Amino acid sequence: MDLCLINCGMQSPTGTDVFMSIANVMAGIARVSRFKDIEDTKFKPVSLGMAKYLDDCHDNNTRFLKLLQPALEETTRVLDGKSHHPFRITIYLCLPQKRPGLDESLLDSLQNTIKDFEYRSRFNIKTEVIREDHDSGMLALAKVRHEIKRDVCDFCLVAGVDSFVSDETVKWLERANHLKCSTNRNGYTPGEAASCILLCNELIADKYDLPVKARILAEASVEEPAFFGSGVPTTGKGLSTAMNQVLKSLPEGEKVNEIFCTLKGLRHEAEEYGYCNLTSGSYMQKPGEFFSLVDCWGDVGSASATSLICYAVIKNELGFADGPNNLIFTLSPGKSRSAALLKTF
């Protein structure tokens, strides 16, 4: 059973909806700039991928809320006027694991936002939270497939939201030697975004005359035995296993046309991907080429998977896709490695 993707929604550093966000990225527009109010240990301003249409004085929790709510509304707008009865929707809320800079009340605040959204939209909503950083959205896809197969809901909505725009979070990244700053040229830029995808089965899409923009053919998540910090040299086994599991669903005679991923320029991540090409490169039209949003937005953490899926879908809608078969893969800071195969129409 393929998962039918019928709509996307997004708030990002490059736009206040999904088309603006993706079109600006495709045009080469980046929203990474120095933020004078947050400094590294040498008192130099740190570069951040910020959604500058949000007031700079918002605390980290408020930024999460302000990013998530419009993305939810944009994604479900396709259902307006489709039924006189409330749709049953399961929302998989994808969040980062606990870290410095995240308030303990964040989860409660986000769930209250969803309850308010449920009241205004007249949907019957059930919420499940997944906190696995970059892999959160990919792990949600397996749960979506199970949920839809059991016919316990009409639609599933995967919502990823993250924001590293916090002085405490930035300092934590610098201590971990991950932050790109005056003391470390090999790190990456923190960012923020919210992105959502709405999924259902083909019967529901036909019943309510909903356009199927893409199908998720397969998804897989595995643990990397030699993850960074384990002290064991990496061979990319976890990511290779996840990729090869989903590539089995590639139609016979076809290849992956484009690759979208969370690579951030870190050496250990590049090594893992390099090893993967030894076993899966034959499936790729252009095995050495991939696209990551980090250069334009910074790292968007738990919003990564849904944002990459949105990018593949909207790039196809705008007529710039290299082909219908897209491989998405994500690497969380810990052990989790995930991949999904997406076919656009």
Secondary structure, DSSP 8 states (H G I E B T S, - for coil): --EEEEEEEEEBTTBSSHHHHHHHHHTT---EEEEEEEE-TTS-EEEEE--TTS-TT--HHHHHHHHHHHHHHHHHGGGTTS-SS--EEEEEEEE--S-TT--TTHHHHHHHHHHHHHHHHT-EEEEEEEE-GGGHHHHHHHHHHHHHHTT--SEEEEEEEEE---HHHHHHHHHTT-B-BTTBTTSB-B-EEEEEEEEE-HHHHHHTT----EEEEEEEEEE-TT-TTSSS----HHHHHHHHHHHTTS-TT--B-EEEE---S-HHHHHHHHHHHHHHGGGBSSTT--EESHHHH-B-GGGHHHHHHHHHHHHHHTT--S-SEEEEEEE-SSSEEEEEEEEE-
